[in-house]
Structures are given as C-alpha cells and as structure tokens.
Amino acid sequence: MLDEIKEGLAEVSCDVLVIGGGTAGPMAAYKAKRRNPAARVVLLEKANVKRSGER
Ligand SMILES: Cc1cc2nc3c(=O)[nH]c(=O)nc-3n(C[C@H](O)[C@H](O)[C@H](O)COP(=O)(O)OP(=O)(O)OC[C@H]3O[C@@H](n4cnc5c(N)ncnc54)[C@H](O)[C@@H]3O)c2cc1C
C-alpha cells in the first residue's frame, strides 16, 4: 500500500485511517478489518507501535 516515500512524503489511500499505534489504535484497526475484511485499513504511528509511541 505504501509504495514509496519521496522527499519524506508518501501518498496512501485507504477506507479507514487510524492515527496512533498505542493501546487503542491497533485494536480499532483490528476491529475495522474484522468487521470488513475488504476494507483497506491503515494504522499511522509517528513513533513506535511496539512501545506505544516511545522511540
Ligand atoms: C508510565 C505509564 C504506566 C502505565 N501503566 C499502565 C498499566 O499498568 N495499566 C494500564 O491499564 N494502563 C497503564 N498506563 C496507561 C496506558 O498506557 C494508557 O491508558 C493507554 O496507553 C492509552 O492508550 P491510547 O491508545 O489512548 O494512547 P497511547 O497508548 O498514548 O497511544 C497514542 C499513540 O498515538 C501516537 N501519536 C500521537 N500523535 C500522533 C500523530 N500526530 N501521528 C501519528 N501517531 C501519533 C503516539 O506515538 C502513540 O503511540 C500507563 C501509562 C503510563 C504513562
């Protein structure tokens, strides 16, 4: 889905955009995908999903 990043910018298209990969975000993304497996769900995190935003 994320084809390439040019000069720090990328264009992504999706049906559901979840911003924040902390505790709530991945659950929201998971539930959206479960509700509609055909939906293109993107989870956007500014730092680190594994550590709830901590770098
Ligand atoms: C030290 C500490 C200990 C804790 N211990 C516990 C515990 O033992 N038990 C418990 O139940 N709760 C605990 N909590 C509380 C728990 O961490 C929070 O309630 C929970 O993480 C909130 O989830 P959230 O998804 O709303 O926010 P967060 O987990 O904070 O997630 C938000 C995410 O959004 C990202 N983000 C922010 N701005 C942007 C942006 N512009 N673009 C992209 N991404 C962005 C951040 O990087 C982060 O990953 C603790 C909290 C702290 C600080």
The ligand as an SDF file (V2000), in Angstrom:
LIG
                    3D

 53 58  0  0  0  0  0  0  0  0999 V2000
    4.2130    5.2050   32.8670 C   0  0  0  0  0  0  0  0  0  0  0  0
    2.8460    4.6730   32.4960 C   0  0  0  0  0  0  0  0  0  0  0  0
    2.4310    3.4450   33.0140 C   0  0  0  0  0  0  0  0  0  0  0  0
    1.1730    2.9360   32.7230 C   0  0  0  0  0  0  0  0  0  0  0  0
    0.8030    1.7390   33.2280 N   0  0  0  0  0  0  0  0  0  0  0  0
   -0.3940    1.2300   32.9380 C   0  0  0  0  0  0  0  0  0  0  0  0
   -0.7990   -0.0380   33.4380 C   0  0  0  0  0  0  0  0  0  0  0  0
   -0.0580   -0.7190   34.1550 O   0  0  0  0  0  0  0  0  0  0  0  0
   -2.0440   -0.5000   33.1440 N   0  0  0  0  0  0  0  0  0  0  0  0
   -2.8960    0.2170   32.3540 C   0  0  0  0  0  0  0  0  0  0  0  0
   -4.0140   -0.2600   32.0980 O   0  0  0  0  0  0  0  0  0  0  0  0
   -2.5450    1.4210   31.8630 N   0  0  0  0  0  0  0  0  0  0  0  0
   -1.3230    1.9570   32.1430 C   0  0  0  0  0  0  0  0  0  0  0  0
   -0.9700    3.1820   31.6410 N   0  0  0  0  0  0  0  0  0  0  0  0
   -1.9410    3.9230   30.8540 C   0  0  0  0  0  0  0  0  0  0  0  0
   -1.9560    3.4140   29.4180 C   0  0  0  0  0  0  0  0  0  0  0  0
   -0.6430    3.4220   28.9050 O   0  0  0  0  0  0  0  0  0  0  0  0
   -2.8510    4.3620   28.6290 C   0  0  0  0  0  0  0  0  0  0  0  0
   -4.1250    4.4430   29.2140 O   0  0  0  0  0  0  0  0  0  0  0  0
   -3.0150    3.8540   27.2050 C   0  0  0  0  0  0  0  0  0  0  0  0
   -1.7480    3.6790   26.5980 O   0  0  0  0  0  0  0  0  0  0  0  0
   -3.8220    4.8600   26.3870 C   0  0  0  0  0  0  0  0  0  0  0  0
   -3.9460    4.3260   25.0940 O   0  0  0  0  0  0  0  0  0  0  0  0
   -4.1690    5.2660   23.8420 P   0  0  0  0  0  0  0  0  0  0  0  0
   -4.1730    4.3630   22.6380 O   0  0  0  0  0  0  0  0  0  0  0  0
   -5.3480    6.1520   24.0690 O   0  0  0  0  0  0  0  0  0  0  0  0
   -2.9130    6.2390   23.8320 O   0  0  0  0  0  0  0  0  0  0  0  0
   -1.3790    5.8570   23.6510 P   0  0  0  0  0  0  0  0  0  0  0  0
   -1.0870    4.4650   24.1050 O   0  0  0  0  0  0  0  0  0  0  0  0
   -0.6320    7.0000   24.2650 O   0  0  0  0  0  0  0  0  0  0  0  0
   -1.1880    5.8800   22.0790 O   0  0  0  0  0  0  0  0  0  0  0  0
   -1.2190    7.0550   21.3150 C   0  0  0  0  0  0  0  0  0  0  0  0
   -0.3130    6.7940   20.1220 C   0  0  0  0  0  0  0  0  0  0  0  0
   -0.5240    7.8310   19.1690 O   0  0  0  0  0  0  0  0  0  0  0  0
    0.7200    8.1700   18.6100 C   0  0  0  0  0  0  0  0  0  0  0  0
    0.6060    9.5040   18.0510 N   0  0  0  0  0  0  0  0  0  0  0  0
    0.4250   10.6690   18.7220 C   0  0  0  0  0  0  0  0  0  0  0  0
    0.3500   11.6980   17.8640 N   0  0  0  0  0  0  0  0  0  0  0  0
    0.4750   11.1610   16.6150 C   0  0  0  0  0  0  0  0  0  0  0  0
    0.4890   11.7170   15.3020 C   0  0  0  0  0  0  0  0  0  0  0  0
    0.3450   13.0400   15.0900 N   0  0  0  0  0  0  0  0  0  0  0  0
    0.6430   10.8960   14.2410 N   0  0  0  0  0  0  0  0  0  0  0  0
    0.7890    9.5580   14.4260 C   0  0  0  0  0  0  0  0  0  0  0  0
    0.7910    8.9700   15.6410 N   0  0  0  0  0  0  0  0  0  0  0  0
    0.6320    9.7700   16.7180 C   0  0  0  0  0  0  0  0  0  0  0  0
    1.7010    8.0560   19.7570 C   0  0  0  0  0  0  0  0  0  0  0  0
    3.0290    7.8950   19.2990 O   0  0  0  0  0  0  0  0  0  0  0  0
    1.1730    6.8010   20.4780 C   0  0  0  0  0  0  0  0  0  0  0  0
    1.7630    5.6160   20.0050 O   0  0  0  0  0  0  0  0  0  0  0  0
    0.2930    3.6920   31.9030 C   0  0  0  0  0  0  0  0  0  0  0  0
    0.7180    4.9350   31.3870 C   0  0  0  0  0  0  0  0  0  0  0  0
    1.9750    5.4150   31.6790 C   0  0  0  0  0  0  0  0  0  0  0  0
    2.4120    6.7500   31.0910 C   0  0  0  0  0  0  0  0  0  0  0  0
  1  2  1  0
  2  3  1  0
  2 52  2  0
  3  4  2  0
  4  5  1  0
  4 50  1  0
  5  6  2  0
  6  7  1  0
  6 13  1  0
  7  8  2  0
  7  9  1  0
  9 10  1  0
 10 11  2  0
 10 12  1  0
 12 13  2  0
 13 14  1  0
 14 15  1  0
 14 50  1  0
 15 16  1  0
 16 17  1  0
 16 18  1  0
 18 19  1  0
 18 20  1  0
 20 21  1  0
 20 22  1  0
 22 23  1  0
 23 24  1  0
 24 25  2  0
 24 26  1  0
 24 27  1  0
 27 28  1  0
 28 29  2  0
 28 30  1  0
 28 31  1  0
 31 32  1  0
 32 33  1  0
 33 34  1  0
 33 48  1  0
 34 35  1  0
 35 36  1  0
 35 46  1  0
 36 37  1  0
 36 45  1  0
 37 38  2  0
 38 39  1  0
 39 40  1  0
 39 45  2  0
 40 41  1  0
 40 42  2  0
 42 43  1  0
 43 44  2  0
 44 45  1  0
 46 47  1  0
 46 48  1  0
 48 49  1  0
 50 51  2  0
 51 52  1  0
 52 53  1  0
M  END
$$$$
